[in-house]
Amino acid sequence: MQVNPSLFKAYDIRGIYPTDLNEPIAYLIGRAFAAFLGARTVVVGRDMRLSGPSLFAEVARGLTDQGADVIDIGMVSTDQYYFACATLGLPGMMVTASHNPKAYNGFKMVKKMPYLLSGDAGIQDLRALVESENFPAPTRKGRITPRDFREEFIQKVLSIIDVRAIRESPRLKVIADTGNGMVGPILKEIYSRLPIHFTGLYLDPDGNLPNHGLDPLQPENRAELQARVAADSADIGFAFDGDGDRFFAIDDRGGFISGDYLTAILGQYLLEKYPNSKALYDVRASWAVVDLIEAVGGVPLMERVGHAFIKSRMADENAIFAGEVTGHYYFRDFFFADSGIIPSLLIMEMLSKKNVKMSDLLKPLEAKYFISGEINSTVADPKAALKRLAEKYADGDQHTMDGFSVTYPTWHLNVRASNTEPLVRLNLEAKTKEEMERRRDEALAILRG
């Protein structure tokens, strides 16, 4: 079958339903997954998207027609899916398009936790099988068996923190916005077991997305939460993307906390608990991450962007923690996987133990590290744009681990081309606000040609 090649991305399969991804393609992807891995049993879950039930049905039919049994874990967040795959030691397929708009759907695919199929390892093989439809003859017909991991998952994530450390009085006040995505029901259940004053916004999964979009990195999707945290004098606000593998926080002033700062603070907190451990950060991250981890004797390691790369490197290094500036946080104690719920719980423990406001932890970072945040530019030729930057900054310390990076004594930047669009993404940091703004504007002018 002819398929849109852009469907098969660096970390997953994702496209618009039903033009790029539809039921016949889902069926073939299911067959291809079982054939490529030689899988006898596959875990399958889905998110709340309107196309989810029919795509789930067809991918499951493809898997069973190819001879694999399916364990149907139902409508779950992606961290619940990772938990099921890891607990059973099985490959899996999650029907989700993460934070994309409601017209999208796709598949996140586990080979064996923490190793995922990626563009470098398996996804293009699936594409070749789907296009050729040259599947080996199955020796059996698989069966579908439902299974509920909800309680086991709750016990696991609560075991990662010291529940007794969360203060009883005064109770921490939390407002969480799950945007009608997958995290609401499980988050509500977990927080009902803790001595925390919990308020939820849009906790009910709804593929119509009646309130706002699923990506909290977009300011319009977190504006209401920020206003509520400030108005209600909450200690903190939590925001989750559509499938719950990304996490974002709003401080007690109602300000959005950058992923750089949150990676630095969580990394340092975990390294205080587990001295001399390794922690990963991505190529875009602030110097704050390295400085705070090293300050408590940790070993910071840089890695390229993307959960497939981070998870496998964490396992290889036995790293305790990893953070990406776009809101992915990974934990050795959670099978080296990312979870949105676990960082929220760690913040509750941290604020209780340290007896501080979140803003108290942020102010020293805000005074020292000046970051641009990720800025997208539409360019006709991303490769040429990156080449112009490399020529301009030829006297800097350059590397190409992921896109183009250059470091000078007082500032550094990373620019990466999008995997899916004619975009380049700039992240830049400097030691003063003035230099950050000047270098940012200079780099953008070069990129935009």
C-alpha positions as CSV (number, residue, x, y, z in Angstrom):
1,M,0.0,0.0,0.0
2,Q,1.2,3.5,-0.8
3,V,1.5,5.6,2.4
4,N,2.6,9.2,3.1
5,P,6.3,8.7,4.0
6,S,6.0,11.6,6.5
7,L,3.8,9.4,8.6
8,F,6.9,7.5,9.8
9,K,8.7,9.9,12.0
10,A,11.9,9.9,14.1
11,Y,10.2,8.6,17.3
12,D,6.8,7.4,16.3
13,I,4.1,7.1,13.6
14,R,1.9,10.1,13.5
15,G,-0.4,11.8,10.9
16,I,-3.8,13.4,10.2
17,Y,-6.8,11.0,10.3
18,P,-8.1,9.8,8.0
19,T,-6.0,11.2,5.1
20,D,-2.5,10.1,6.3
21,L,-3.5,7.5,8.9
22,N,-6.7,5.4,8.6
23,E,-8.1,2.0,9.4
24,P,-6.5,0.1,6.4
25,I,-3.1,1.5,7.2
26,A,-3.5,0.8,10.9
27,Y,-4.3,-2.8,10.1
28,L,-1.1,-3.1,8.0
29,I,1.0,-1.4,10.7
30,G,-0.3,-4.0,13.2
31,R,0.7,-6.8,11.0
32,A,4.0,-5.2,10.3
33,F,4.8,-4.7,14.0
34,A,4.1,-8.3,14.8
35,A,6.0,-9.6,11.8
36,F,9.1,-7.3,12.3
37,L,9.5,-8.2,16.0
38,G,8.3,-11.8,15.7
39,A,6.0,-10.8,18.6
40,R,3.8,-13.5,20.3
41,T,2.1,-11.0,22.6
42,V,1.7,-7.2,22.3
43,V,0.4,-4.6,24.8
44,V,-2.0,-2.1,23.2
45,G,-3.5,1.0,24.7
46,R,-5.1,4.2,23.3
47,D,-5.9,7.8,24.2
48,M,-9.2,9.7,24.1
49,R,-9.0,10.8,20.4
50,L,-12.2,10.3,18.4
51,S,-10.4,8.1,15.9
52,G,-8.9,5.9,18.7
53,P,-11.5,3.1,18.9
54,S,-11.5,2.3,15.2
55,L,-7.7,2.6,14.9
56,F,-7.3,0.4,18.0
57,A,-9.7,-2.2,16.5
58,E,-7.8,-2.4,13.2
59,V,-4.3,-2.4,14.7
60,A,-5.4,-5.2,17.1
61,R,-6.9,-7.1,14.1
62,G,-3.6,-6.7,12.2
63,L,-1.6,-8.0,15.2
64,T,-3.9,-11.0,15.8
65,D,-4.1,-11.9,12.1
66,Q,-0.3,-12.0,12.1
67,G,-0.4,-14.4,15.0
68,A,0.2,-12.2,18.1
69,D,-2.0,-12.1,21.2
70,V,-3.1,-8.6,22.3
71,I,-3.4,-7.4,25.9
72,D,-5.9,-4.6,25.7
73,I,-5.1,-2.1,28.5
74,G,-7.9,0.2,27.5
75,M,-7.9,4.0,27.5
76,V,-4.8,5.1,29.4
77,S,-2.0,7.7,29.7
78,T,1.3,6.9,28.0
79,D,3.1,6.4,31.3
80,Q,0.5,3.8,32.2
81,Y,1.2,2.1,28.9
82,Y,5.0,2.1,29.5
83,F,4.3,0.6,33.0
84,A,2.3,-2.2,31.4
85,C,5.0,-3.0,28.8
86,A,7.7,-2.9,31.5
87,T,5.8,-5.0,34.0
88,L,5.0,-7.7,31.5
89,G,8.3,-7.4,29.6
90,L,6.4,-7.2,26.4
91,P,6.4,-5.0,23.2
92,G,3.6,-2.5,22.9
93,M,1.7,-0.1,20.7
94,M,0.0,3.0,22.1
95,V,-2.6,4.6,19.8
96,T,-1.9,8.3,20.4
97,A,-0.8,11.5,18.8
98,S,0.4,13.0,22.1
99,H,0.0,16.8,22.1
100,N,-1.0,17.2,18.4
101,P,-4.4,18.7,17.5
102,K,-7.4,16.5,17.6
103,A,-7.3,15.6,13.9
104,Y,-4.1,13.7,14.4
105,N,-3.5,10.1,15.6
106,G,-0.6,7.7,15.6
107,F,1.4,5.0,17.4
108,K,4.2,5.0,20.0
109,M,5.9,1.6,19.9
110,V,7.9,-0.2,22.5
111,K,10.3,-2.9,21.4
112,K,11.1,-3.9,25.0
113,M,11.3,-1.3,27.7
114,P,13.1,1.0,27.8
115,Y,13.9,0.5,24.1
116,L,11.5,2.0,21.6
117,L,11.2,1.7,17.8
118,S,12.6,4.9,16.2
119,G,13.5,6.1,12.8
120,D,16.9,4.7,13.3
121,A,15.7,1.4,14.7
122,G,12.6,-0.1,13.3
123,I,10.2,2.5,12.1
124,Q,11.4,2.6,8.5
125,D,11.4,-1.2,8.5
126,L,7.7,-1.1,9.4
127,R,7.1,1.4,6.6
128,A,8.8,-1.0,4.1
129,L,6.6,-3.9,5.3
130,V,3.4,-1.8,5.1
131,E,4.3,-0.7,1.5
132,S,5.2,-4.2,0.3
133,E,2.5,-6.1,2.3
134,N,5.0,-8.9,2.2
135,F,4.2,-10.5,5.6
136,P,5.4,-14.0,6.6
137,A,2.6,-16.5,6.8
138,P,1.2,-16.6,10.4
139,T,1.1,-19.9,12.2
140,R,-1.8,-19.1,14.4
141,K,-4.6,-16.6,15.1
142,G,-4.0,-14.3,18.1
143,R,-6.5,-13.5,20.8
144,I,-7.4,-10.2,22.6
145,T,-7.5,-10.2,26.4
146,P,-8.4,-7.0,28.4
147,R,-6.3,-6.2,31.5
148,D,-6.5,-3.4,34.0
149,F,-3.2,-2.0,35.4
150,R,-4.6,1.0,37.2
151,E,-4.0,0.0,40.8
152,E,-0.6,-1.4,40.1
153,F,0.4,1.8,38.4
154,I,-0.8,4.0,41.3
155,Q,1.2,1.9,43.8
156,K,4.3,2.2,41.6
157,V,4.3,5.9,41.2
158,L,3.5,6.5,44.8
159,S,6.4,4.2,45.8
160,I,8.8,6.6,44.0
161,I,8.3,9.3,46.6
162,D,8.2,9.4,50.4
163,V,4.4,9.9,50.9
164,R,5.0,10.4,54.6
165,A,7.1,13.5,53.9
166,I,4.2,15.4,52.3
167,R,3.1,17.9,54.9
168,E,-0.3,17.7,56.5
169,S,-0.5,21.3,57.6
170,P,-0.9,23.6,56.0
171,R,-1.8,21.4,53.1
172,L,-0.2,22.2,49.8
173,K,-2.7,23.7,47.3
174,V,-2.4,22.4,43.8
175,I,-4.4,23.2,40.6
176,A,-4.0,20.7,37.8
177,D,-5.2,21.2,34.2
178,T,-5.2,18.0,32.1
179,G,-6.9,19.6,29.1
180,N,-9.5,16.8,28.6
181,G,-6.5,14.5,27.8
182,M,-5.7,11.1,29.3
183,V,-4.2,12.1,32.7
184,G,-7.3,13.4,34.5
185,P,-8.9,10.3,35.9
186,I,-5.7,8.6,37.1
187,L,-4.3,11.9,38.5
188,K,-7.5,12.6,40.5
189,E,-7.3,9.1,42.0
190,I,-3.6,9.4,43.0
191,Y,-4.0,12.8,44.6
192,S,-7.1,11.7,46.5
193,R,-4.7,9.4,48.4
194,L,-2.4,12.3,49.5
195,P,-2.9,15.1,52.1
196,I,-3.0,17.8,49.4
197,H,-5.7,20.3,48.5
198,F,-6.3,19.3,44.9
199,T,-8.4,21.2,42.3
200,G,-8.7,19.8,38.8
201,L,-9.5,21.6,35.5
202,Y,-10.8,19.6,32.5
203,L,-10.1,16.2,34.0
204,D,-12.5,14.3,31.9
205,P,-11.0,12.8,28.7
206,D,-12.8,14.2,25.6
207,G,-11.5,13.9,22.1
208,N,-13.5,16.9,21.0
209,L,-11.1,19.1,23.1
210,P,-13.9,21.5,24.1
211,N,-11.7,23.8,26.3
212,H,-8.2,24.2,24.8
213,G,-5.4,22.4,23.0
214,L,-3.2,19.6,24.3
215,D,0.2,21.3,24.2
216,P,0.9,23.4,27.4
217,L,4.0,24.8,25.7
218,Q,1.6,27.0,23.7
219,P,0.8,30.0,26.0
220,E,-2.9,30.0,25.1
221,N,-3.3,26.4,26.4
222,R,-2.0,27.3,29.9
223,A,-3.3,30.9,30.3
224,E,-6.3,29.9,32.3
225,L,-4.3,27.7,34.7
226,Q,-1.8,30.5,35.2
227,A,-4.6,32.9,36.1
228,R,-6.2,30.4,38.5
229,V,-3.0,29.7,40.3
230,A,-2.4,33.4,41.0
231,A,-6.0,34.2,41.8
232,D,-6.5,31.2,44.2
233,S,-3.1,31.7,45.9
234,A,-2.2,28.1,45.0
235,D,1.3,26.7,45.8
236,I,1.7,25.4,42.3
237,G,-0.1,24.5,39.1
238,F,0.4,21.4,37.0
239,A,-0.3,21.0,33.3
240,F,-0.1,17.8,31.2
241,D,0.0,17.2,27.5
242,G,-2.7,15.0,25.8
243,D,-1.2,11.6,26.5
244,G,0.5,12.5,29.8
245,D,4.1,11.8,29.1
246,R,5.0,15.5,29.3
247,F,4.6,17.7,32.4
248,F,4.7,21.5,33.0
249,A,4.4,23.6,36.1
250,I,3.2,27.1,37.1
251,D,4.8,28.7,40.1
252,D,3.1,30.3,43.1
253,R,3.4,33.7,41.3
254,G,1.4,32.4,38.3
255,G,4.5,32.2,36.1
256,F,5.3,29.4,33.7
257,I,8.4,27.4,34.7
258,S,10.7,26.7,31.8
259,G,11.7,23.1,31.3
260,D,15.3,24.1,31.7
261,Y,14.7,25.3,35.2
262,L,12.5,22.4,36.1
263,T,15.1,19.9,34.8
264,A,17.8,21.6,36.9
265,I,15.7,21.7,40.1
266,L,14.4,18.1,39.8
267,G,17.8,16.9,38.8
268,Q,19.5,18.5,41.8
269,Y,16.8,17.2,44.1
270,L,17.2,13.6,42.9
271,L,21.0,13.8,43.0
272,E,20.8,15.0,46.6
273,K,19.0,11.7,47.3
274,Y,21.3,9.6,45.2
275,P,24.8,11.2,45.3
276,N,27.3,10.5,42.5
277,S,24.6,9.4,40.1
278,K,24.4,10.3,36.4
279,A,21.7,12.5,35.0
280,L,20.9,13.3,31.3
281,Y,19.9,16.5,29.7
282,D,19.3,17.4,26.1
283,V,21.4,19.6,23.7
284,R,19.1,22.6,24.1
285,A,19.3,22.9,27.9
286,S,20.4,25.8,30.0
287,W,23.8,25.8,31.8
288,A,21.6,25.8,35.0
289,V,21.1,22.0,34.5
290,V,24.8,21.2,34.5
291,D,25.6,23.6,37.3
292,L,23.0,22.4,39.7
293,I,23.7,18.7,39.1
294,E,27.4,19.2,39.5
295,A,26.9,21.3,42.6
296,V,25.6,18.2,44.5
297,G,28.2,15.8,43.0
298,G,26.2,14.5,40.1
299,V,27.5,13.6,36.7
300,P,25.6,15.5,33.9
301,L,25.5,13.9,30.4
302,M,24.4,15.5,27.2
303,E,22.1,13.6,24.8
304,R,20.3,14.3,21.6
305,V,16.6,15.2,21.7
306,G,14.0,12.5,21.6
307,H,12.5,10.0,24.0
308,A,13.8,6.9,22.0
309,F,17.4,8.2,22.4
310,I,17.1,9.4,26.0
311,K,15.6,6.1,27.3
312,S,18.2,3.9,25.7
313,R,21.1,6.1,26.8
314,M,19.7,6.2,30.4
315,A,19.6,2.5,30.5
316,D,23.1,2.2,29.1
317,E,24.5,4.7,31.7
318,N,22.2,3.6,34.5
319,A,21.3,7.3,34.9
320,I,19.0,8.2,37.8
321,F,17.1,11.0,35.9
322,A,16.8,12.7,32.6
323,G,15.0,15.9,31.5
324,E,14.2,17.5,28.2
325,V,13.4,21.2,28.1
326,T,10.0,20.4,26.3
327,G,8.6,18.7,29.5
328,H,9.8,15.1,29.3
329,Y,11.1,13.8,32.6
330,Y,12.6,10.3,32.9
331,F,13.3,8.2,36.0
332,R,15.5,5.1,36.6
333,D,12.9,3.9,39.2
334,F,10.2,4.0,36.5
335,F,12.0,1.7,34.0
336,F,14.0,4.7,32.5
337,A,10.6,6.0,31.1
338,D,9.1,9.4,31.0
339,S,6.0,10.2,33.1
340,G,4.0,13.4,33.8
341,I,2.7,12.2,37.1
342,I,6.0,11.3,38.8
343,P,7.6,14.8,38.5
344,S,4.4,16.3,40.0
345,L,4.7,14.0,43.0
346,L,8.4,14.8,43.4
347,I,7.6,18.5,43.5
348,M,5.0,17.9,46.3
349,E,7.7,15.9,48.3
350,M,10.4,18.6,47.6
351,L,8.2,21.6,48.6
352,S,7.2,19.8,51.8
353,K,10.7,18.7,52.8
354,K,12.4,22.0,51.9
355,N,9.5,24.0,53.3
356,V,9.9,26.6,50.5
357,K,7.8,28.2,47.8
358,M,8.6,27.2,44.2
359,S,9.4,30.8,43.5
360,D,12.2,30.7,46.1
361,L,13.9,27.9,44.2
362,L,13.5,29.8,40.9
363,K,14.7,33.3,41.8
364,P,18.4,32.4,41.9
365,L,18.1,30.8,38.5
366,E,16.2,33.7,37.0
367,A,18.9,36.1,38.2
368,K,21.7,34.1,36.6
369,Y,20.5,32.2,33.5
370,F,18.8,34.1,30.7
371,I,17.1,31.8,28.2
372,S,15.3,32.5,25.0
373,G,12.9,29.6,25.1
374,E,12.3,27.7,21.9
375,I,11.7,29.9,18.9
376,N,10.5,28.5,15.6
377,S,11.3,30.0,12.2
378,T,9.9,28.9,8.9
379,V,12.7,28.6,6.4
380,A,12.8,27.2,2.9
381,D,16.0,25.3,3.3
382,P,16.9,24.3,6.9
383,K,20.3,22.8,5.9
384,A,21.4,26.1,4.3
385,A,20.2,28.1,7.3
386,L,22.3,25.9,9.7
387,K,25.3,26.3,7.3
388,R,25.0,30.1,7.5
389,L,25.1,29.9,11.3
390,A,28.1,27.6,11.3
391,E,30.0,30.1,9.1
392,K,29.0,33.1,11.2
393,Y,30.1,31.4,14.4
394,A,33.2,29.6,13.0
395,D,35.3,30.8,16.0
396,G,33.0,29.2,18.6
397,D,33.1,25.7,20.1
398,Q,30.8,23.9,17.7
399,H,29.2,20.4,17.7
400,T,26.6,18.6,15.7
401,M,25.2,16.0,18.1
402,D,21.7,17.2,17.2
403,G,21.4,20.0,14.8
404,F,24.0,22.8,15.2
405,S,25.3,23.9,18.6
406,V,27.9,26.6,19.4
407,T,29.3,27.7,22.7
408,Y,31.1,30.9,23.7
409,P,32.2,31.9,27.3
410,T,29.1,34.0,27.8
411,W,26.5,32.5,25.6
412,H,25.5,29.4,23.6
413,L,22.8,28.2,21.2
414,N,21.3,25.1,19.6
415,V,19.4,25.1,16.3
416,R,17.6,22.0,15.1
417,A,15.5,21.3,12.0
418,S,12.0,20.0,12.6
419,N,11.5,16.3,11.7
420,T,8.1,17.1,10.1
421,E,7.9,20.7,8.9
422,P,10.1,23.3,7.1
423,L,11.0,24.8,10.5
424,V,14.1,25.4,12.5
425,R,14.0,25.7,16.3
426,L,16.4,28.0,18.1
427,N,17.3,27.8,21.8
428,L,19.8,30.3,23.1
429,E,21.1,31.3,26.5
430,A,23.4,34.1,27.8
431,K,24.8,35.3,31.1
432,T,22.9,38.6,30.8
433,K,19.4,39.5,29.5
434,E,20.9,42.1,27.2
435,E,23.3,39.7,25.5
436,M,20.6,37.0,25.3
437,E,18.3,39.3,23.4
438,R,21.1,40.6,21.2
439,R,22.4,37.2,20.3
440,R,18.9,35.8,19.8
441,D,18.0,38.6,17.3
442,E,21.3,38.2,15.5
443,A,20.8,34.4,15.1
444,L,17.2,34.7,14.0
445,A,18.2,37.2,11.4
446,I,20.8,34.8,10.0
447,L,18.4,31.9,10.1
448,R,15.6,33.8,8.4
449,G,18.1,34.9,5.7
